[in-house]
């Protein structure tokens, strides 16, 4: 009779060990301490999880029997088993119908045999030989000896600590000389004296009570008597802290400035009346010069650059009674010209030519600077796991940089504009792997703008939802 819990022929008790091997590597190992079944299946309830090998669900390849364990093998299995010291081929064993015994045999294309003792086997579970089951019986290990309790392990350390402290205390009292522990004498027994005489912390001295907010320190008179004086005057406004009828009491002998105090720094008169008049002249002259350089706002039709003319005017007033005006400034010159007549101080808002075309003759000029405008069309292509809204959101996050690409070339080439279609690929991580302009669908022929936009597209990062190929149109025009 074979058993895993009792000696067999005077041999020590054994345990059943099974291992699942895949491509020569041990993937799982299981040792049966108590009798139980070893099952194969694709669920978590199986002993070993294997793919579909055309076996029944939770197939019990080894299970407890009446005489130990029972090994069940099926048609299609290969390998070698050793039962009672005799090696057998698994395929031949199944074809011959297994071995006899009360538990031998199984239904269909499966055959069974009892195993135990020193039996072992390496079984190929399928024709490929990639999945194997190894089993053998190993001697049962003896239980570990009972460890001592933690308290028993601490007894030697406690005894040594108690002995050491006893020696320290004994040495302290024997060699105590009664020296002052608070003075460093350089004695070798200072440590022992410190253990006997503890440092006494002096008691805390309470702070004196603070004076109230409405009382002042008493001033001493010549007679030595003390007179209480209120710190604030009392009158119609004195109650609320304002100006009272009498000044605040103070020491008559006190000095406003200590005799040893350094002299105050000299006063620097920066904004004198003369300086104010000069600054006013500079500001008004600068404003007139700035207004004379206006060439119109966007939308004003004009031709010509700047114009300067001779003007006449009288004086500048100030706060000391002087009078003057800036009226009467007229002039005509090449390009600018026009008339700017009016006192900008007293006549209100200045007409800068926003609602009328300036007058002038001669000269040539570039006019108003063109401003870049970038629009987008409808994206097309294979978006993968992304949506059109997600693609638009990521692309428009760099719309300012794409606009800068166009504005730079628009400053060099007036009237530049058109449509640019960029085709770019996105990988599964959302990174743009390549991008290039689609010349067949684009009307913008400026290579500098195309290369700059492609560089910005290559820096985009989309959500990681699968790859795709996108055709994205940009429409460039000047404002």
SULVENHU-V271020 format. One record per helix or strand. SS is the DSSP state (alpha for helix, beta for strand). FROM is the first residue (numbers start at 1). TO is the last residue. Records with the same first field share a line. If there is no record, write none. Layout:
# SULVENHU-V271020
SS = FROM-TO + FROM-TO
This chain:
# SULVENHU-V271020
beta = 8-8 + 11-11 + 14-22 + 25-32 + 38-41 + 48-49 + 59-65 + 68-74 + 78-83 + 86-89 + 110-115 + 120-124 + 131-139 + 219-220 + 226-227 + 314-314 + 325-325 + 330-330 + 334-334 + 339-339 + 361-361 + 372-376 + 380-382 + 418-426 + 431-437 + 461-461 + 468-478
alpha = 90-95 + 150-174 + 190-196 + 238-240 + 273-292 + 388-396 + 399-412 + 447-458
